[in-house]
Amino acid sequence: MHLTRFTDMGLRVLIYLARAGERRVPVTVAEVAAQFALPVNHLVKVVGHLARAGWVCATRGRNGGLRLAADAATLSVGAVLRELEGDSELVDCEGSGCRLSGDCQLRAALRSGMDAFYGAMDKVTLAHITHGDTGEKIVRMHRMFLDQDRAA
């Protein structure tokens, strides 16, 4: 399985907000884009999707920004992946016109693997992946960004 760039960006946003948002200073799309060298226009689409899912609160305007709207302790990585990647088949047996369709065991084996993958990711929360060194690095990144912003 390969995660899309969209999902990668969504996970980075959630990870960053989980720890940088602890300081109550709104995080901007520009900040996240700068921190991870991501294109702003793509990131806006990702943030919009995360907001529609109810995981990010996005406020427009001069004092606006992004905040984590979900509980990091209960938001599972599996739920995020399902939302951003979808829960579709790895192989489109019917659409490809495969002559083995209906008799092939590959589709069931791939579904079993996907179920195991999502099952493992359901056990991992946003709080798990932002704990320890990762979380501390995000806090430092956010502080450095704010310090640079104040100096400018």
C-alpha positions, 0 to 999 in steps of 0.5 A: 500500500502506498499513501497519497501525498494528500494523506501524507500532508493531512497527517502532517497537519494533524501531527503539527496541530496536536502539539503546536496548538498547545500554546494557544497561538493559532497555527497558519497554513503558511506556517505548516507549509513552511515547516514541511516545505509543502505547497500552500495551495495543496495544503489549503485543500487538505486543511479544508478536507480535515475541517469538513471531517471535524478534526480541524477548526479553521478560522479566517482573518487577521487573528485566524488560523488552525486549531485541532478540533479533535481529541488527539487521545481518541483520533485514530490514525486508522480513521484519518487514513480511511477518511483521506485515502478511502476504503476502496479495493486495492485492485479493481477486478471488475473494472479491469476486465480480468478474466479471473474475476469471480474465481481469483483469491487475490482480491480476498487476500488483499482485502484481508491485508488491508483489514489487518493494516487498518486494524493496526492503525486503529490502535494508534492515536494522534496522541501516540504519534505526537508523544515524546521526541516527535512532540517536543520537536514540533513544539520547538519548530513552532517556537522557532517559527513564532520567534522568526515571525516576531523578529520580522 
